[in-house]
Amino acid sequence: MNKQQSFGPKYTSPAAPIARPYLEDPSSTVSGNRTFESPFTPLSRVTEQFAAMLQVDTEQPSTLHVPTARDKKYDRQLRLWAANGQDALEEAHVLLLTASATGAEILKNLVLPGTGTFTIADDKIVADDDIDSNFFLDESSLGQPRAVKVTELLQELNTDSVGQSQILNLKELDSVDPSYWEQFSLVIAHQIRPSILRKVGIVLWDLKIPLLVSNCIGFYGYLRIVIPEHTVVESHPDSTVDLRLDCPWPELEKFADAIDLDTLDETDHAHVPYVVILLKYLKQWKAEHGGCPPSKYAEKNQFKDMIRSGIRSNDPENFDEAIAAVLRATQETTIPITSVLNDPRAQNLHEDSTNFWILVRAAADFVVKEGNLPLSGTLPDMKADSVGYIALQNVYRRKAVQDWNWVKQRVSELLSALNRPAGAISDDEVETFCKFSRYIVVVDGRSLEQEYNPETAKATKILSDLEEENGLMPIYVGFRAVEIFEERNGRFPGMLEDTKDDENELERIAVEIVKNLGGDSLGEATISVLKEFVRAGGAELHNIASLLGGFGAQEVVKLITRQYVPMTNTVVFDGIQSKSSVWEL
């Protein structure tokens, strides 16, 4: 018998019939009050009952989803972030400041998956150096506005994306009206002078618009995410399975109690789901140990031996699965997001509260009522016959739907109290939140002002990592020094024939940075990195720009779709050592 695979609960509206693994109790007049035919029904008989009930569902009309042209075009990425993620991407408007090789590579990886609109703002005219490093420029681009030509060639990659170009003086961005930025979902700023960047960063921070800062010189690359708050529901953990074997609800206990392992024939015995096996043996263990589950290593081994003693079949795969799951089954079900549930943003809702915090508050109220988070309703793959597995799946699904419905009702009450429309948070959004509630993530970011101000900078982290052997913090300090050098001189270090003066000035700037952080001098590793920056002369290497473009686009997709967990918050790449480091700075 093949294993049965669960792909998570199929969300069914309350009006739609659900396969019922129970028989109606003829003596009951209360709707929904169901019981098994007998306390210890053999699995074969239980299976027949389930089949009879499931047959009702098979007669219901079903809707076959026919893939659209859009589904086929974006099939691979839909498997990663689903339709809601794709919708978010298609509704996004991304601004790129500086149409350099790295900026173009980031946008390329956003245009291909169908980002709705992109705008490139730049004030440069295409020169020979641009053609050498930028794949999206050719000989015919010489002398033309860089923003216009890069937009034209990027637009050819995907007609679903709408490209726009603007001739904008990037050295005067701080004088742009703040309302200009409101049209964008996210801004990518490449090689923008720090004095200008910090002012733009303040405006975007206040507007809560994500900013991705990038730089690429020679073999070195740098990315920095700037956003005050980022919340993630669909964090995509390895598994959303939540079996609750340590605290089963009555319906699940009845399901397990209805199966008497001693009366099953060998075939049925070999197809009892391992969840049932664990529940029955845990119940036996607790009865013999004062109601306590196995907690110590020796006790868990004894518990495994107890399960192993029940093997009767020559094909004990289901018992092997139960034994393998003992460590997980004996763990106490906890609430890993307590700090989020207790966050003032959830406990003190107001008219500007986001959907996320309203959902968190509803989940917090559910925990107060039930003592646990809503059930995900997801079952893992396991050895079982089809009908038995579906029956067990329905037990979990029904409990999950009950939990979701309670949270939906609480969300409706909260919306009413905030004078929001009843449908401001959809049922699908509530169900998705409940399914992933154990894995939600809140990222509270740090601004550029906090990073650049010596009083709020992560000085201890930076200075300690500068001394780390083969560490990459010298590259971070090098980028900071190069930015200051360029702003003071109007060019990158190393662009003149005699580079010795540039090396000396860049080293002096780096010493200033380190001293402002409380350090005193530069190590040999940092001096070596500064010389490499001078040797590069501000050039972008296309292979490094391409790699950084992949890194950057990946983070942009996370931010726009609010799926997966973005980096926090700085990454540096060293193409010489082929390694990267991520820090929160």
C-alpha positions in Angstrom: 0.0 0.0 0.0 1.4 3.3 -1.0 2.0 6.1 1.4 -0.6 8.9 1.5 0.7 12.4 1.0 -0.9 15.4 2.6 -0.5 18.8 0.9 -2.1 20.7 3.7 -5.8 21.4 4.4 -8.0 22.2 1.5 -9.9 25.3 2.7 -13.6 24.5 2.5 -16.3 27.0 3.1 -18.6 26.2 6.0 -21.5 25.5 3.6 -19.5 22.8 1.7 -19.8 19.2 2.9 -16.7 17.7 4.4 -15.9 14.0 4.4 -17.0 12.7 7.8 -15.1 9.8 9.4 -18.0 9.3 11.9 -21.5 7.9 11.8 -24.4 9.9 12.9 -25.6 8.9 16.4 -29.3 7.9 15.8 -30.1 8.7 19.4 -28.7 12.2 19.2 -30.9 15.2 18.2 -28.0 17.7 18.4 -26.5 18.7 15.0 -22.9 17.7 14.7 -23.0 15.2 17.6 -21.4 12.1 16.1 -19.9 8.9 17.6 -18.2 5.7 16.4 -20.3 2.6 16.0 -18.5 0.9 19.0 -15.7 1.7 21.4 -13.3 -0.8 19.7 -14.3 -1.2 16.1 -11.8 -3.2 13.9 -10.0 -1.1 11.4 -11.6 -2.9 8.5 -15.0 -2.0 9.8 -14.1 1.6 10.6 -12.7 1.8 7.0 -16.0 0.7 5.6 -17.8 3.3 7.6 -15.5 6.0 6.4 -15.8 4.9 2.8 -19.6 5.1 3.1 -19.3 8.7 4.4 -16.7 9.7 1.8 -18.9 8.4 -1.0 -21.2 11.3 -0.3 -18.4 13.8 -1.1 -17.4 12.0 -4.3 -20.9 12.7 -5.7 -20.6 16.4 -5.1 -19.8 18.5 -8.2 -16.2 19.6 -8.3 -14.6 22.5 -10.2 -11.5 21.6 -12.3 -9.0 24.4 -12.4 -7.7 24.8 -15.9 -4.3 26.6 -15.9 -4.4 29.9 -17.6 -1.7 31.3 -19.9 -0.4 33.3 -16.9 -0.3 30.1 -14.8 1.8 28.3 -17.4 4.1 31.3 -18.0 4.9 31.7 -14.3 4.5 28.0 -13.3 7.9 27.7 -11.5 7.6 30.8 -9.4 4.0 30.1 -8.5 5.3 26.9 -6.9 7.5 29.2 -4.7 5.1 32.0 -3.7 1.7 30.9 -5.0 -1.0 33.1 -6.6 -1.1 35.7 -3.8 2.6 36.3 -4.0 2.4 36.6 -7.8 -0.5 39.1 -7.4 1.6 41.2 -5.0 4.5 41.2 -7.5 2.3 42.2 -10.4 0.8 45.1 -8.4 4.2 46.4 -7.4 6.0 49.5 -8.7 9.7 49.4 -8.2 12.0 52.4 -8.6 15.7 52.0 -9.5 18.1 54.9 -8.9 21.1 54.5 -11.2 20.9 52.3 -14.3 24.3 50.7 -13.7 25.2 47.1 -14.3 24.2 46.0 -10.8 21.0 48.0 -10.9 20.0 46.5 -14.3 20.8 43.0 -13.1 18.5 43.4 -10.0 15.7 44.8 -12.2 16.2 42.0 -14.8 15.5 39.4 -12.1 12.3 41.4 -11.2 11.1 41.9 -14.7 11.3 38.3 -15.7 8.9 37.1 -12.9 6.4 39.8 -13.9 6.9 42.8 -11.6 4.0 45.1 -12.6 5.8 48.4 -13.1 9.4 49.5 -12.9 10.9 53.0 -13.2 14.6 53.8 -13.8 15.8 57.2 -12.7 19.2 58.3 -13.8 21.0 61.4 -15.2 24.0 59.8 -17.0 24.7 59.4 -20.7 25.9 56.0 -21.9 29.7 55.9 -22.2 32.2 53.2 -23.2 32.6 52.0 -19.6 28.9 51.4 -19.3 28.9 49.1 -22.4 31.8 47.1 -21.1 30.1 46.2 -17.8 26.3 46.5 -18.5 24.7 43.6 -20.5 21.7 45.8 -21.2 23.6 48.4 -23.2 25.2 48.1 -26.7 27.1 50.2 -29.1 23.9 51.9 -30.4 23.3 53.2 -26.8 26.4 55.4 -26.8 25.6 59.0 -26.2 22.0 58.2 -25.2 20.4 58.6 -21.8 21.3 55.5 -19.7 17.9 55.3 -18.0 16.1 55.3 -21.4 18.3 52.6 -23.1 18.3 50.2 -20.1 14.5 50.5 -19.8 14.0 49.7 -23.5 16.1 46.5 -23.3 14.7 45.4 -20.0 11.2 45.9 -21.3 11.9 43.3 -24.1 12.4 40.6 -21.5 8.7 40.6 -20.4 5.9 42.5 -22.0 3.8 42.0 -18.8 6.0 44.5 -17.0 5.6 48.2 -17.8 8.9 50.1 -17.9 9.3 53.8 -17.4 12.4 56.0 -17.5 13.1 59.4 -15.9 16.0 61.8 -16.4 16.6 62.8 -12.8 19.6 64.4 -11.2 20.6 61.9 -8.6 22.8 64.4 -6.7 19.6 66.4 -6.0 17.3 63.7 -4.8 17.1 65.3 -1.4 15.2 68.2 -3.0 12.5 66.0 -4.6 9.0 66.5 -3.2 8.3 63.7 -0.6 5.0 62.9 -2.4 7.1 61.7 -5.4 8.1 58.6 -3.5 4.6 57.6 -2.5 3.9 55.9 -5.9 6.5 53.3 -5.3 6.3 49.9 -3.5 10.1 49.7 -3.1 13.1 51.8 -4.0 16.5 50.4 -5.1 19.4 52.9 -4.6 22.7 52.0 -6.2 25.8 54.1 -5.5 23.9 57.1 -4.2 26.1 59.5 -2.2 25.6 58.9 1.6 24.6 62.5 2.4 21.8 62.3 -0.2 21.0 58.7 0.6 20.5 59.4 4.3 18.0 62.2 3.5 16.1 60.0 1.1 16.2 57.2 3.6 14.5 59.4 6.2 11.6 60.1 3.8 11.1 56.5 2.8 11.4 55.4 6.5 8.6 57.7 7.4 6.5 56.5 4.5 7.3 52.8 5.4 8.5 52.2 1.9 11.3 49.5 1.7 14.7 50.7 0.5 17.4 48.4 -0.9 20.8 50.0 -1.0 23.4 48.4 -3.2 27.0 49.0 -4.3 29.4 47.0 -6.4 33.1 47.8 -7.0 35.6 45.3 -8.4 35.2 41.9 -6.7 33.2 43.4 -3.8 29.5 43.7 -3.4 27.2 45.2 -0.8 23.4 45.2 -0.1 21.5 46.8 2.8 17.7 46.6 3.5 16.2 49.6 5.2 12.6 49.3 6.5 11.1 50.2 9.9 8.9 47.1 10.2 8.4 44.0 8.0 5.9 41.3 9.0 5.9 37.8 7.4 3.0 35.3 7.7 4.1 32.8 5.0 7.6 32.3 6.2 7.8 28.9 4.5 9.1 26.7 7.3 10.3 23.3 6.5 7.0 21.9 7.8 3.7 23.2 9.2 2.8 19.8 10.7 1.3 20.3 14.2 0.1 16.9 15.6 -0.7 17.9 19.2 0.0 14.4 20.4 0.8 15.7 23.9 -2.6 17.5 24.1 -5.1 15.8 21.8 -8.5 17.2 21.6 -11.6 14.9 22.3 -12.3 14.2 18.6 -8.8 13.0 18.0 -8.8 10.9 21.2 -12.1 9.2 20.1 -10.6 8.5 16.7 -7.6 6.7 18.3 -9.8 4.9 20.9 -12.0 3.5 18.2 -9.2 1.4 16.9 -8.3 -1.7 18.9 -4.9 -2.8 17.8 -5.3 -6.3 19.4 -8.3 -7.2 17.3 -6.9 -6.2 13.9 -5.7 -8.7 11.4 -2.1 -8.4 10.1 -3.0 -6.3 7.1 -5.0 -3.8 9.0 -2.4 -3.7 11.8 0.3 -2.8 9.2 -1.9 0.2 8.0 -2.7 1.9 11.3 -1.4 5.5 10.9 1.5 6.1 13.1 -0.3 9.1 14.7 -2.8 6.6 16.1 -0.1 4.2 17.3 1.7 7.0 19.2 -1.6 8.3 20.8 -2.5 4.8 22.0 1.0 4.0 23.4 1.3 7.5 25.0 -2.0 6.9 26.7 -0.7 3.6 28.0 2.6 5.1 29.2 0.9 7.9 31.0 -1.5 5.5 32.7 1.6 3.6 34.0 3.6 6.7 35.0 1.3 8.9 36.9 0.0 10.8 33.8 3.5 12.0 32.8 4.9 11.5 29.3 8.4 10.1 28.7 10.8 13.0 29.2 14.3 11.7 29.9 16.4 10.0 27.3 16.2 6.6 29.0 12.4 7.0 29.3 12.1 7.7 25.6 14.1 4.7 24.8 11.8 2.6 27.0 8.8 4.1 25.2 10.3 3.2 21.9 10.7 -0.4 23.2 7.1 -0.4 24.2 6.0 0.6 20.7 8.4 -1.9 19.2 6.9 -4.7 21.3 3.6 -4.2 19.4 5.0 -5.0 16.0 3.2 -8.0 14.5 3.7 -7.6 10.7 6.6 -8.5 8.5 6.2 -5.0 7.1 6.3 -2.8 10.2 6.8 0.5 8.4 4.0 2.3 10.3 5.5 1.2 13.6 9.0 2.3 12.4 7.5 5.7 11.6 6.0 5.9 15.1 9.3 5.0 16.7 11.1 7.6 14.5 8.6 10.3 15.6 8.9 9.6 19.4 11.2 12.6 20.1 8.8 15.0 18.3 5.7 13.3 19.8 6.9 13.6 23.4 7.8 17.3 23.1 5.4 19.7 24.8 3.4 21.8 22.4 4.6 25.4 23.0 3.7 28.9 21.8 6.9 30.1 20.1 5.6 33.5 19.2 4.7 34.7 22.7 6.7 37.9 22.3 4.8 38.8 19.2 1.4 38.0 20.8 2.3 40.3 23.7 3.7 43.1 21.5 2.1 46.5 22.2 1.3 46.8 18.5 -1.1 43.8 18.9 -2.4 44.6 22.4 -3.0 48.3 21.7 -4.8 48.4 18.3 -5.7 51.7 16.7 -7.2 52.9 13.4 -3.9 52.7 11.6 -3.1 49.1 12.7 -2.2 46.8 9.9 -4.1 43.6 9.1 -1.1 41.7 10.5 -1.4 43.1 14.0 -5.2 42.7 14.0 -4.7 39.0 13.2 -2.0 38.7 15.9 -4.4 40.2 18.4 -7.1 37.7 17.4 -4.6 34.9 17.7 -3.6 36.2 21.2 -7.2 36.1 22.3 -7.5 32.6 20.9 -4.5 31.5 23.0 -6.1 33.0 26.1 -9.3 31.0 25.4 -7.7 27.7 24.2 -4.2 27.7 25.7 -2.7 27.1 22.3 -2.4 28.5 18.8 -4.9 27.6 16.1 -4.2 24.2 14.5 -2.6 24.2 11.1 -4.5 21.1 10.0 -1.5 19.7 8.1 -0.6 16.0 8.3 2.7 14.5 7.2 3.2 11.6 4.8 2.7 8.3 6.5 2.0 4.6 5.9 -1.8 4.1 5.8 -4.6 3.0 3.6 -6.3 5.7 1.6 -9.6 5.9 3.4 -8.0 5.7 6.9 -5.5 8.4 6.1 -8.2 10.7 4.7 -10.3 10.0 7.8 -7.5 11.1 10.1 -6.8 14.0 7.9 -10.4 15.1 8.2 -10.2 14.9 12.0 -7.3 17.4 11.9 -9.0 19.5 9.2 -12.2 19.8 11.2 -10.4 21.0 14.2 -8.4 23.5 12.1 -11.6 24.8 10.6 -13.2 25.2 14.0 -10.1 27.2 15.2 -10.1 29.3 12.0 -13.8 30.1 12.4 -13.3 31.3 16.0 -10.4 33.6 14.8 -12.5 34.9 11.9 -15.3 35.8 14.3 -12.8 37.6 16.6 -11.2 39.4 13.7 -14.7 40.6 12.7 -15.3 41.9 16.2 -11.9 43.7 16.2 -12.6 45.3 12.8 -16.0 46.5 14.0 -14.4 48.1 17.1 -11.9 49.9 14.8 -14.7 51.1 12.5 -13.3 49.0 9.6 -15.4 47.2 7.0 -16.3 43.6 7.9 -14.5 42.3 4.8 -11.3 44.4 5.3 -9.5 41.1 6.2 -10.6 38.2 3.9 -11.4 34.7 5.1 -8.5 33.4 3.0 -6.1 35.8 4.8 -7.4 34.6 8.2 -7.0 31.0 7.3 -3.5 31.5 5.9 -2.5 33.3 9.1 -3.9 30.5 11.3 -2.0 27.9 9.3 1.3 29.7 9.7 0.7 31.3 13.1 3.4 29.3 14.8 5.9 30.6 12.2 5.1 34.3 11.8 8.0 36.7 11.8 8.4 40.4 12.7 11.5 42.2 11.5 12.1 45.5 13.2 14.7 47.2 11.1 17.4 49.8 11.7 17.5 53.0 9.8 20.5 54.4 7.9 20.7 57.2 10.6 21.1 54.5 13.3 23.8 52.8 11.3 25.8 56.0 10.4 25.5 57.7 13.8 28.4 56.6 16.0 26.2 56.8 19.1 23.7 54.3 17.7 25.9 52.3 15.4 26.8 48.6 16.1 30.3 49.8 17.0 31.2 46.8 19.1 30.1 44.3 16.4 32.0 46.2 13.7 35.2 46.6 15.6 35.3 43.0 16.8 34.6 41.6 13.3 37.4 43.8 11.9 39.8 41.7 13.9 38.3 38.4 12.7 40.7 36.4 10.5 39.4 36.2 6.9 36.3 38.1 8.0 34.5 40.5 5.6 33.9 43.5 7.9 36.9 45.2 6.3 34.9 45.3 3.0 32.0 47.0 4.8 34.3 49.6 6.2 36.0 49.9 2.8 32.6 50.6 1.1 31.9 53.3 3.7 35.3 54.9 3.0 34.9 54.8 -0.8 31.5 56.5 -0.5 33.0 59.4 1.5 36.0 59.6 -0.9 33.6 59.8 -4.0 31.5 62.5 -2.4 34.6 64.6 -1.5 36.4 64.2 -4.8 33.6 63.6 -7.4 35.2 60.4 -8.5 36.1 56.9 -7.2 39.6 56.1 -5.8 42.0 54.7 -8.3 40.6 56.5 -11.4 43.9 58.5 -11.8 47.1 57.1 -13.2 49.0 57.7 -9.9 47.0 55.9 -7.2 49.3 56.4 -4.2 47.6 59.6 -3.1 44.2 57.9 -3.4 45.4 54.9 -1.2 46.6 57.3 1.4 43.4 59.4 1.4 41.2 56.3 1.5 43.2 54.9 4.4 42.8 58.2 6.3 39.0 58.2 5.8 38.8 54.6 7.0 40.8 55.5 10.1 38.2 58.3 10.7 35.4 55.8 10.5 37.0 53.4 12.9 37.9 56.1 15.4 34.4 57.5 15.4 33.3 54.0 16.4 35.7 53.9 19.3 38.6 52.1 17.5 42.2 53.3 17.1 43.8 51.9 13.9 43.3 49.7 10.9 44.5 46.1 10.7 46.4 44.6 7.8 43.3 43.0 6.4 41.5 46.3 6.2 44.5 48.0 4.5 44.7 45.2 2.0 40.9 45.6 1.2 41.3 49.4 0.7 44.1 48.8 -1.8 41.9 46.4 -3.7 39.2 49.1 -3.9 41.7 51.5 -5.3 42.9 48.9 -7.8 39.3 48.5 -9.0 39.0 52.2 -9.8 35.2 52.2 -9.2 34.6 49.6 -12.0 31.7 47.1 -11.8 32.6 43.6 -13.0 29.7 42.1 -14.8 29.9 38.7 -13.1 29.9 40.2 -9.6 27.1 42.6 -10.6 25.1 39.7 -12.0 25.5 37.7 -8.8 24.7 40.7 -6.6 21.6 41.2 -8.9 20.4 37.8 -7.9 20.9 38.4 -4.2 19.2 41.8 -4.4 16.2 40.6 -6.5 15.6 37.7 -4.1 15.4 40.1 -1.2 13.1 42.5 -3.1 10.7 39.6 -3.9 10.6 38.7 -0.2 9.8 42.2 0.7 7.1 42.7 -1.9 5.4 39.3 -1.5 5.8 39.3 2.3 6.9 35.7 2.0 10.1 34.1 3.3 12.2 35.9 5.8 14.5 38.7 4.4 18.0 39.2 5.6 18.6 41.4 8.6 19.9 43.6 7.2 23.3 43.9 5.5 25.2 41.5 3.3 28.7 41.8 1.9 30.1 39.6 -0.8 33.8 38.9 -1.5 34.3 37.6 -5.0 38.0 36.9 -4.2 37.2 34.5 -1.4 33.8 33.5 -2.9 32.1 34.1 0.4 29.5 36.4 2.0 28.5 37.6 5.4 25.3 38.9 6.8 25.0 41.3 9.8 22.4 43.5 11.5 24.0 46.9 11.4 
